Amino acid sequence: MTYHPALILKKADGGYGVEFPGFPGCVARAGTLDGALGRAEHVLRVHVDEMIRAGKKPPAPVTLESVLAESRADSRTEDAVAVLVRLAPPKGRAVRVNITMDEHLLAQIDDAAKAEGTTRSGFLAAGARMALFSKNGVPDEPRSPAGNTGAAAEDETVRDLDQALDKFRQQIARDERERLFLRLSESLSEGPAEKA
């Protein structure tokens, strides 16, 4: 997996923006911090896909340290918080698979897929993506190499980054758990009727 540094900025309108210094023009915006962070991965993937379609090679990730140094030198971004955003893998081609599962679970999956207007395969793929994202979607907390955080301002930046990543990680876990439980609850409440 590849992660690219991004800057979280509070906008004058009260919303938030996530900018990618390595990708000029690639910006995610939302009314809340969580919303902006939630859109950042998608926006980055779309931006890279557009570059590839245009025949351009996406740049290698820039270092978090260089992004922090540049942001502190720019009055527009000096109060920004730096985060790492995963570059999601591109969508691949569909591959047929053969799986085995409990027939009642399969019936519940089919009912839930129909209720959402999707197919069994689409429903299972969405569930797998949610499970994988909740497990692997946020990188481990980045740490500066020893000896590079001597200044109090740099220490404060690392603390801010740690807090932002913790909040992001917690929100993603909560959101994904709620969606999964809601889907399971709905499919279980509409499950097949028991035979007398």
ZAGU-544987 format. One record per residue (C-alpha): x negated, y, z negated. Coordinates in steps of 0.5 Angstrom, whole numbers, plus 500, padded with zeros to 3 digits. Each point is the difference from the previous one (the first is absolute). Layout:
<rs>
XYZ
...
</rs>
This chain:
<rs>
500500500
498507501
501506496
500507502
499506495
506505500
501506496
507502496
502507501
505503496
504505505
503507499
507497501
499495494
499494505
494496501
495499505
495494502
495502505
494496502
494503501
497495505
506501505
502507501
507501501
502494496
505502494
505497496
505505497
506499495
504503494
496496495
493497499
503493500
503501506
494503504
496495497
505495503
500503507
492500500
499493502
505500506
498507502
493498501
501493503
505504505
494505501
495495502
504496504
501507504
493501501
499493502
506501506
496506502
494496501
496503494
496496495
502501492
495503496
497496495
502502493
496506497
498499492
504502495
494504497
500504506
507502500
500502493
494505501
503503507
507501496
496503494
497505505
506502504
505505496
506497503
499493498
495501493
506498496
502494504
499492497
497495504
503493501
498494505
506498505
500493503
500500507
505495501
499494505
503501507
506496502
498494503
504495505
505496497
498493499
505494499
499496493
504494497
501500492
504496495
504503495
506499495
506500505
504504495
495505500
500500507
507501500
499506496
495503504
504499506
506504497
495506497
497500507
507501503
502505495
494504502
501499507
494496502
498493501
497495495
493501503
501508499
502499493
495495498
494504503
503506497
500497493
493497502
497507501
503503494
497494496
493501503
501508499
501500493
495495499
494503505
503507502
496504495
493500500
496499493
498506497
494503503
494502496
495505501
493497500
496501493
497506500
504504505
505503495
496504495
504506501
506501496
504502506
498494504
502496494
507504500
501498507
499493499
505500494
505503504
499495506
500494495
507503497
503501507
498493502
503497494
506504501
501498507
498493499
506500494
505503505
499495505
500494496
507503497
503501507
498493502
503497494
506503501
501499507
499493499
504499494
506504504
499495506
500494496
506502495
504502506
499493504
501496493
506504499
503498507
497493500
503494502
507498496
499494496
504494502
505497494
</rs>
